Amino acid sequence: MVVEVHRDGNCPVAGLLPQGPVNDVDLAVATARKRLVAEPKRRGEIGAILIHLLDHGTDNRPKVARAIATLVPEQSPQAAARVRGYLADRAADPLLAAYPDWYTPNQDYEELALAIALGLLDPEHAPAARARFAAASMRAVLNFAAGYAGLGPQYAHEAITRLTEYAADGRGPAEQAAATMAKLDAVYHLAACQALESVAADGVPVGLMARPLTTLAAEAVPVAVRIAIASLRLDPVSYLSASRGPDLVDEVRAAGEQYAQQLDAELWTFVRDSSHALKLRLDAAAKLPPQSRAEAEALILSAPQPEDDALTSPIPAAVAEAWRRIEAELAVRAPALLGGLGAPATRSEIQVTEAKLGYRLPEDFAASCLIHRSVDILGADWDGCMHWDVARLPELQGGHGMDWDEQWHACVPLLVEGDGSYVVLDLDPGRVPGRLLYSDQGCEPDPDDVRAPNWLAVLERFADHLEAGRYSYHVYDETTGDAQLLWE
């Protein structure tokens, strides 16, 4: 928990950060480092500010203590005396006094932070932190492992061992352990990677040690790449999906050209293995370089796919009738706009789109795409009767490029309004698949703002309004003949 005790504008940190925020400890330490070089006469003042920073949140105490010991070591005795006082008399700790409801129940967590901070300021006290670290909760270990490792090589080894044991519990703990180990000093990166490589060898996906991988010590990067590729092999569904977690493949590729051959060989194993789901194979192909991607997709799609009854059955009469009515009205009222109706999609294209999405398209929408793969009629968005090419929908899935929660991954934007709002098609079988929801200015879809119960309802509503004369035809550019529908 990070707490700014002083909120009245009199916080000493303002001497380093006059424009604030005074509770940004990392920025304050970085600024102190620069000021000590540029303004050596302020050394005493800056040291006092760093000591004050010890009271800016429990999580920050070890890093602040290390900054004091490194930047202004002559201030370490005074800082150590303050920390010792807090350990000896918890009531003297201003954080406890200011926020007793949070700090009192988390006493062990608080005291571990203080013990590590004291060991960093006064090495004679470092051994006292060992018992606290050994008994600490994993939450505390994840937060304070980097500080504990700063006590020395033996302590770093203990931190790596504890985190490695935790990583063996599964993918989630392993990814947390990896992220924590990446915060250790660079001298320990290789040992950390080697420890987690053994976890991956035991069948636990670890994922990425760091983002980017090149932030690790140079000698650790090849091991981190091996860990990432092993993780891809262990859990391809998660690490190939664009919607889940960090993009492991892109990060490995960015780590250096020397890893491309190894990475691409792994991707090709998924492409060639027909026992994998079509979606996974296509996801693997999409991660290959452009030329190889085209070759891989051609290989995948050249093989006969299992027949899907929903895609081999006739187009539902209601969908066909709705389109007959729409086309008939446009032919009379706005013939130039018929060019905005896309050509039919093939049944195999629908199947590939569904594979990439990981969800079935609603029957009425899929059938509509077999008549018109896209709808681009300016003005028809009043009724929501527009959508991008069906083959593009996987690119837009889950609000691509927007920070939507994972629960909305099954939503696909169909059209965008001028203010950045979307009408999205909900594909989640656990909700009401096929309904059209509204995403206000790119925010997550609103389940209470249902624009239509299904795509057929959209088609029929548009046909009704055309037949009722609710739209007028307007040519807005006489030179090009460009036109639109206007709602009356």
C-alpha positions as CSV (number, residue, x, y, z in Angstrom):
1,M,0.0,0.0,0.0
2,V,1.4,3.4,-1.0
3,V,0.3,6.2,1.2
4,E,1.2,9.9,1.2
5,V,1.0,11.0,4.8
6,H,1.5,14.7,4.1
7,R,-1.3,16.1,2.0
8,D,-1.3,19.7,3.0
9,G,1.4,21.0,0.6
10,N,4.1,21.1,3.3
11,C,5.6,17.7,2.4
12,P,9.5,18.0,2.2
13,V,9.5,16.1,-1.1
14,A,8.2,19.2,-2.7
15,G,11.8,20.4,-2.4
16,L,12.6,17.8,-5.1
17,L,9.3,17.7,-7.0
18,P,7.9,21.3,-6.8
19,Q,5.3,20.4,-9.4
20,G,4.5,17.1,-7.7
21,P,3.3,14.6,-7.2
22,V,5.0,14.3,-3.9
23,N,4.0,10.7,-3.4
24,D,5.8,9.5,-6.6
25,V,8.7,7.8,-4.8
26,D,10.4,6.5,-7.9
27,L,10.5,9.9,-9.5
28,A,11.7,11.5,-6.2
29,V,14.6,9.1,-5.9
30,A,15.5,9.6,-9.6
31,T,15.4,13.3,-9.1
32,A,17.5,13.1,-6.0
33,R,20.2,11.2,-7.9
34,K,20.4,13.9,-10.5
35,R,20.3,16.8,-8.1
36,L,23.1,15.3,-6.0
37,V,25.3,15.6,-9.1
38,A,24.1,19.0,-10.3
39,E,23.8,20.6,-6.8
40,P,26.2,19.0,-4.4
41,K,25.7,21.8,-1.9
42,R,22.2,20.5,-1.3
43,R,23.5,17.1,-0.2
44,G,22.3,17.5,3.4
45,E,18.9,18.7,2.4
46,I,18.4,16.0,-0.2
47,G,19.5,13.4,2.3
48,A,16.9,14.6,4.8
49,I,14.2,14.5,2.1
50,L,15.1,10.9,1.3
51,I,14.8,10.0,5.0
52,H,11.4,11.6,5.0
53,L,10.5,9.4,2.0
54,L,10.7,6.4,4.4
55,D,7.2,7.5,5.6
56,H,5.7,7.5,2.1
57,G,4.3,4.0,2.1
58,T,5.3,0.6,3.4
59,D,6.0,-0.9,-0.1
60,N,8.5,1.9,-0.7
61,R,10.6,1.6,2.4
62,P,13.1,-0.9,1.2
63,K,13.8,0.9,-2.1
64,V,14.1,4.3,-0.2
65,A,16.5,2.7,2.3
66,R,18.6,1.4,-0.5
67,A,18.6,4.8,-2.2
68,I,19.8,6.4,1.1
69,A,22.6,3.8,1.6
70,T,23.7,4.3,-2.1
71,L,23.3,8.0,-2.6
72,V,23.9,9.6,0.8
73,P,25.5,6.8,2.9
74,E,26.4,9.4,5.6
75,Q,22.7,9.7,6.3
76,S,22.3,5.9,6.8
77,P,22.8,6.0,10.6
78,Q,20.1,8.6,11.1
79,A,17.7,6.7,8.7
80,A,18.5,3.4,10.5
81,A,17.7,5.0,13.8
82,R,14.3,6.1,12.5
83,V,13.5,2.6,11.2
84,R,14.7,0.9,14.5
85,G,12.4,3.2,16.4
86,Y,9.4,2.1,14.3
87,L,10.3,-1.5,14.9
88,A,10.7,-1.0,18.6
89,D,7.6,1.1,19.1
90,R,5.0,0.4,16.4
91,A,2.9,3.3,17.7
92,A,5.6,5.7,16.7
93,D,5.2,4.7,13.0
94,P,3.3,7.6,11.3
95,L,1.8,5.2,8.8
96,L,0.3,3.1,11.5
97,A,-1.0,6.2,13.3
98,A,-2.5,7.7,10.1
99,Y,-4.1,4.4,8.8
100,P,-4.6,2.0,11.7
101,D,-7.4,0.1,10.0
102,W,-5.1,-1.0,7.2
103,Y,-1.7,-1.3,9.0
104,T,-2.7,-3.0,12.2
105,P,-4.0,-6.2,10.5
106,N,-1.0,-6.3,8.3
107,Q,1.7,-6.1,11.0
108,D,3.9,-9.0,9.7
109,Y,3.9,-7.4,6.2
110,E,4.8,-4.0,7.6
111,E,7.5,-5.4,9.9
112,L,9.2,-7.3,7.0
113,A,9.4,-4.1,5.0
114,L,11.0,-2.3,8.0
115,A,13.4,-5.2,8.7
116,I,14.6,-5.2,5.1
117,A,15.0,-1.4,5.1
118,L,17.0,-1.6,8.3
119,G,19.3,-4.3,6.9
120,L,19.9,-2.1,3.8
121,L,20.8,0.9,6.0
122,D,22.8,-1.1,8.5
123,P,24.2,-4.5,7.3
124,E,24.6,-5.7,10.8
125,H,20.8,-6.0,11.0
126,A,20.4,-7.8,7.7
127,P,20.3,-11.3,9.3
128,A,17.3,-10.2,11.4
129,A,15.3,-9.9,8.1
130,R,15.9,-13.6,7.2
131,A,13.4,-15.2,9.6
132,R,10.7,-12.6,8.7
133,F,11.2,-13.3,5.0
134,A,11.1,-17.1,5.5
135,A,7.8,-16.8,7.3
136,A,6.3,-14.1,5.1
137,S,3.2,-14.5,3.0
138,M,3.7,-14.9,-0.7
139,R,2.1,-11.5,-1.2
140,A,4.9,-10.0,1.0
141,V,7.6,-12.0,-0.8
142,L,6.4,-10.8,-4.2
143,N,6.4,-7.2,-3.0
144,F,9.7,-7.3,-1.1
145,A,11.9,-9.9,-2.9
146,A,13.9,-7.3,-4.8
147,G,14.6,-5.3,-1.6
148,Y,15.5,-8.5,0.2
149,A,17.9,-9.6,-2.6
150,G,19.6,-6.2,-2.2
151,L,20.9,-7.4,1.2
152,G,23.5,-9.5,-0.6
153,P,24.1,-12.6,-2.8
154,Q,23.0,-15.1,-0.1
155,Y,19.7,-13.2,0.4
156,A,19.2,-13.0,-3.4
157,H,19.6,-16.8,-3.6
158,E,17.0,-17.2,-0.9
159,A,14.6,-14.9,-2.7
160,I,15.1,-16.8,-6.0
161,T,14.5,-20.1,-4.3
162,R,11.3,-19.0,-2.6
163,L,10.0,-17.5,-5.8
164,T,10.9,-20.7,-7.8
165,E,9.0,-22.8,-5.3
166,Y,6.0,-20.6,-5.8
167,A,6.3,-20.7,-9.6
168,A,5.9,-24.5,-9.5
169,D,2.2,-24.0,-8.5
170,G,1.1,-23.1,-12.0
171,R,1.1,-20.6,-14.8
172,G,-0.3,-17.7,-12.8
173,P,2.2,-18.0,-9.9
174,A,5.0,-18.6,-12.4
175,E,4.2,-15.4,-14.3
176,Q,4.1,-13.5,-11.0
177,A,7.4,-15.0,-10.0
178,A,9.0,-14.1,-13.3
179,A,7.9,-10.5,-13.1
180,T,9.2,-10.2,-9.6
181,M,12.6,-11.8,-10.5
182,A,13.0,-9.4,-13.3
183,K,13.1,-6.6,-10.7
184,L,16.2,-8.1,-9.0
185,D,19.6,-6.6,-9.7
186,A,20.9,-7.5,-13.2
187,V,23.7,-9.6,-11.6
188,Y,21.0,-12.1,-10.5
189,H,19.0,-12.2,-13.7
190,L,20.8,-15.3,-15.1
191,A,20.4,-17.3,-11.9
192,A,16.7,-16.3,-11.8
193,C,16.2,-17.4,-15.4
194,Q,18.0,-20.6,-14.9
195,A,15.7,-21.4,-11.9
196,L,12.6,-20.7,-13.9
197,E,13.8,-22.6,-16.9
198,S,13.7,-25.7,-14.6
199,V,10.1,-24.9,-13.7
200,A,9.2,-24.7,-17.4
201,A,11.0,-28.0,-18.0
202,D,8.7,-29.5,-15.4
203,G,5.7,-28.5,-17.5
204,V,4.7,-25.2,-16.0
205,P,4.4,-22.3,-18.5
206,V,6.3,-19.3,-17.2
207,G,5.8,-16.8,-20.0
208,L,7.9,-13.7,-20.3
209,M,10.6,-12.9,-17.8
210,A,10.4,-9.2,-18.7
211,R,8.9,-6.8,-21.3
212,P,11.0,-6.2,-23.3
213,L,13.2,-9.2,-22.8
214,T,16.2,-7.0,-23.6
215,T,15.8,-5.2,-20.2
216,L,17.3,-8.3,-18.6
217,A,21.1,-8.7,-18.3
218,A,22.5,-9.7,-21.7
219,E,23.6,-13.2,-20.6
220,A,20.1,-13.9,-19.3
221,V,18.2,-13.1,-22.5
222,P,18.9,-16.4,-24.3
223,V,17.6,-18.3,-21.3
224,A,14.5,-16.1,-21.1
225,V,13.9,-16.8,-24.8
226,R,14.1,-20.5,-24.2
227,I,11.6,-20.1,-21.3
228,A,9.2,-18.1,-23.5
229,I,9.3,-20.7,-26.3
230,A,8.9,-23.6,-23.9
231,S,5.9,-21.7,-22.4
232,L,4.4,-21.3,-25.9
233,R,4.8,-25.1,-26.4
234,L,3.1,-25.8,-23.1
235,D,0.1,-23.4,-23.5
236,P,-0.3,-22.3,-27.1
237,V,-3.9,-21.4,-26.7
238,S,-3.1,-18.7,-24.2
239,Y,0.1,-17.4,-25.7
240,L,-1.0,-17.3,-29.3
241,S,-4.3,-15.6,-28.6
242,A,-4.1,-11.8,-29.1
243,S,-6.7,-11.3,-26.4
244,R,-4.8,-13.0,-23.5
245,G,-1.9,-11.6,-21.7
246,P,1.3,-10.1,-23.2
247,D,2.2,-10.9,-26.8
248,L,4.9,-13.5,-26.1
249,V,5.7,-14.1,-29.8
250,D,6.2,-10.5,-30.6
251,E,8.4,-10.0,-27.5
252,V,10.7,-12.9,-28.5
253,R,10.9,-11.7,-32.0
254,A,11.9,-8.2,-30.7
255,A,14.6,-9.7,-28.6
256,G,16.8,-10.3,-31.6
257,E,17.0,-11.8,-35.1
258,Q,19.1,-14.6,-33.7
259,Y,15.9,-16.1,-32.1
260,A,13.7,-15.9,-35.2
261,Q,14.6,-19.3,-36.6
262,Q,13.9,-21.1,-33.3
263,L,10.6,-19.2,-32.8
264,D,9.3,-19.7,-36.4
265,A,10.2,-23.4,-36.2
266,E,7.9,-23.7,-33.1
267,L,5.1,-21.8,-34.8
268,W,5.3,-24.1,-37.9
269,T,4.9,-27.1,-35.7
270,F,1.4,-25.8,-34.7
271,V,0.6,-24.9,-38.3
272,R,1.4,-28.4,-39.6
273,D,-0.2,-30.3,-36.8
274,S,-3.8,-30.9,-38.0
275,S,-4.7,-32.3,-34.6
276,H,-4.8,-28.8,-33.3
277,A,-8.0,-26.7,-33.5
278,L,-8.3,-24.6,-36.7
279,K,-8.2,-21.4,-34.7
280,L,-4.9,-22.3,-33.0
281,R,-3.3,-23.2,-36.3
282,L,-4.4,-19.9,-37.8
283,D,-3.3,-17.9,-34.8
284,A,0.2,-19.6,-35.2
285,A,0.2,-18.7,-38.9
286,A,-0.7,-15.1,-38.1
287,K,2.5,-14.8,-35.9
288,L,4.8,-15.8,-38.8
289,P,6.5,-13.2,-41.0
290,P,4.2,-12.0,-43.9
291,Q,5.6,-14.3,-46.6
292,S,5.6,-17.3,-44.3
293,R,2.2,-16.4,-43.0
294,A,0.6,-16.6,-46.5
295,E,2.2,-19.9,-47.1
296,A,1.1,-21.3,-43.7
297,E,-2.5,-20.1,-44.1
298,A,-2.6,-21.6,-47.6
299,L,-1.4,-24.9,-46.2
300,I,-4.1,-24.8,-43.4
301,L,-6.9,-23.9,-45.7
302,S,-6.0,-26.3,-48.4
303,A,-6.9,-29.2,-46.2
304,P,-10.6,-30.2,-46.2
305,Q,-12.4,-28.9,-43.1
306,P,-15.1,-30.8,-41.3
307,E,-18.5,-29.9,-42.6
308,D,-20.6,-27.7,-40.4
309,D,-24.4,-28.4,-40.7
310,A,-25.2,-24.7,-40.0
311,L,-23.0,-23.7,-42.9
312,T,-24.3,-26.3,-45.4
313,S,-28.0,-25.8,-44.7
314,P,-30.0,-23.3,-46.9
315,I,-30.1,-19.6,-46.0
316,P,-33.0,-19.1,-43.6
317,A,-36.0,-17.8,-45.5
318,A,-36.5,-14.8,-43.2
319,V,-33.0,-13.5,-43.8
320,A,-33.3,-14.0,-47.6
321,E,-36.7,-12.2,-47.6
322,A,-35.3,-9.3,-45.6
323,W,-32.6,-8.8,-48.1
324,R,-35.0,-9.1,-51.0
325,R,-37.1,-6.2,-49.5
326,I,-34.0,-4.0,-48.8
327,E,-32.5,-4.5,-52.3
328,A,-35.9,-3.9,-54.0
329,E,-36.3,-0.6,-52.1
330,L,-32.8,0.6,-52.8
331,A,-33.1,-0.3,-56.5
332,V,-36.0,2.1,-56.7
333,R,-35.1,4.8,-54.2
334,A,-31.3,4.8,-54.1
335,P,-29.8,2.6,-56.9
336,A,-26.3,4.1,-56.5
337,L,-26.2,2.8,-52.9
338,L,-26.5,-0.8,-54.1
339,G,-22.8,-0.7,-54.7
340,G,-22.3,-0.5,-50.9
341,L,-23.5,-4.1,-50.5
342,G,-20.6,-6.5,-50.5
343,A,-20.4,-9.7,-52.6
344,P,-21.4,-12.9,-50.9
345,A,-19.0,-14.5,-48.5
346,T,-18.2,-18.2,-49.0
347,R,-19.1,-20.8,-46.5
348,S,-15.4,-21.6,-45.9
349,E,-14.7,-17.9,-45.2
350,I,-17.4,-17.9,-42.6
351,Q,-15.9,-21.0,-41.1
352,V,-12.4,-19.5,-41.0
353,T,-13.8,-16.3,-39.4
354,E,-15.4,-18.3,-36.7
355,A,-12.2,-20.3,-36.1
356,K,-10.3,-17.0,-35.7
357,L,-12.9,-15.5,-33.4
358,G,-13.2,-18.7,-31.3
359,Y,-17.0,-18.3,-31.4
360,R,-19.8,-19.2,-33.7
361,L,-21.4,-16.4,-35.6
362,P,-25.2,-16.2,-35.0
363,E,-27.1,-18.1,-37.7
364,D,-28.9,-15.1,-39.0
365,F,-25.7,-13.0,-39.2
366,A,-23.7,-15.8,-40.9
367,A,-26.5,-16.3,-43.4
368,S,-26.7,-12.6,-44.1
369,C,-22.9,-12.6,-44.9
370,L,-23.5,-15.4,-47.4
371,I,-25.7,-12.8,-49.2
372,H,-23.6,-9.7,-48.5
373,R,-20.2,-10.0,-46.8
374,S,-20.3,-6.4,-45.8
375,V,-22.8,-3.5,-45.7
376,D,-21.5,0.1,-46.3
377,I,-24.5,2.3,-47.0
378,L,-24.0,5.8,-45.8
379,G,-27.0,6.7,-43.6
380,A,-28.1,3.1,-42.9
381,D,-26.3,3.3,-39.5
382,W,-29.5,4.9,-38.2
383,D,-30.9,1.5,-38.1
384,G,-27.5,-0.2,-37.4
385,C,-27.6,-1.9,-40.7
386,M,-23.9,-1.7,-41.5
387,H,-21.0,-3.9,-40.8
388,W,-17.4,-4.4,-41.9
389,D,-16.3,-7.3,-44.1
390,V,-16.9,-10.5,-42.3
391,A,-13.3,-11.6,-42.8
392,R,-12.1,-8.5,-40.9
393,L,-14.1,-9.1,-37.8
394,P,-11.4,-11.1,-36.0
395,E,-9.2,-8.0,-36.2
396,L,-11.8,-6.0,-34.3
397,Q,-12.7,-8.7,-31.7
398,G,-12.9,-7.6,-28.1
399,G,-12.6,-3.9,-28.9
400,H,-9.2,-4.3,-30.5
401,G,-6.9,-1.4,-29.4
402,M,-9.3,-0.5,-26.5
403,D,-8.9,-1.5,-22.9
404,W,-12.0,-3.8,-22.6
405,D,-12.2,-6.3,-19.8
406,E,-11.7,-10.0,-20.9
407,Q,-15.4,-10.7,-20.4
408,W,-16.1,-8.6,-23.5
409,H,-13.7,-10.5,-25.7
410,A,-16.7,-12.2,-27.3
411,C,-18.0,-8.9,-28.6
412,V,-17.2,-7.8,-32.1
413,P,-17.7,-4.2,-33.3
414,L,-19.8,-4.1,-36.5
415,L,-19.8,-0.3,-37.1
416,V,-18.4,2.8,-35.7
417,E,-20.1,6.2,-35.2
418,G,-18.6,9.6,-35.6
419,D,-17.8,10.0,-31.9
420,G,-16.0,6.7,-31.7
421,S,-19.0,4.7,-30.4
422,Y,-19.6,1.2,-31.6
423,V,-22.5,-1.2,-32.2
424,V,-21.1,-4.6,-31.3
425,L,-22.3,-8.1,-31.9
426,D,-22.2,-10.3,-28.7
427,L,-21.1,-13.8,-29.5
428,D,-20.8,-15.1,-25.9
429,P,-22.9,-18.3,-25.5
430,G,-23.0,-17.6,-21.8
431,R,-25.0,-14.4,-22.3
432,V,-27.5,-13.7,-25.1
433,P,-25.5,-14.5,-28.3
434,G,-26.6,-12.5,-31.3
435,R,-27.8,-9.4,-29.6
436,L,-26.3,-6.0,-30.6
437,L,-25.0,-3.8,-27.8
438,Y,-23.8,-0.2,-27.7
439,S,-20.3,0.8,-26.8
440,D,-20.4,4.5,-25.9
441,Q,-17.3,6.2,-27.3
442,G,-15.3,3.1,-27.2
443,C,-16.1,2.1,-23.6
444,E,-17.0,-1.4,-22.7
445,P,-20.3,-2.6,-24.2
446,D,-23.3,-1.7,-22.0
447,P,-25.4,-4.9,-21.4
448,D,-28.4,-2.7,-20.6
449,D,-28.2,-0.8,-23.9
450,V,-29.4,-3.4,-26.4
451,R,-29.8,-1.9,-29.9
452,A,-31.4,-5.1,-31.4
453,P,-32.1,-8.6,-30.2
454,N,-30.4,-10.1,-33.3
455,W,-29.2,-9.3,-36.8
456,L,-32.4,-10.4,-38.4
457,A,-34.3,-7.8,-36.4
458,V,-31.9,-5.1,-37.8
459,L,-32.5,-6.2,-41.4
460,E,-36.3,-6.3,-40.9
461,R,-36.3,-2.9,-39.2
462,F,-34.2,-1.4,-42.0
463,A,-36.5,-2.9,-44.6
464,D,-39.6,-1.6,-42.8
465,H,-38.3,1.9,-42.6
466,L,-37.3,1.9,-46.3
467,E,-40.7,0.7,-47.3
468,A,-42.4,3.3,-45.1
469,G,-40.5,6.1,-46.7
470,R,-38.6,7.0,-43.5
471,Y,-35.4,7.6,-45.5
472,S,-34.8,10.1,-48.3
473,Y,-32.1,9.8,-51.0
474,H,-29.6,12.6,-51.1
475,V,-26.7,13.1,-53.6
476,Y,-24.2,15.2,-51.8
477,D,-21.5,15.3,-54.6
478,E,-22.9,15.9,-58.1
479,T,-19.5,15.3,-59.6
480,T,-18.9,11.9,-58.2
481,G,-22.5,10.9,-57.6
482,D,-21.8,10.0,-54.0
483,A,-25.0,9.8,-52.1
484,Q,-26.5,8.8,-48.7
485,L,-29.7,8.0,-47.0
486,L,-31.2,10.7,-44.7
487,W,-33.5,9.8,-41.9
488,E,-36.8,11.6,-42.2
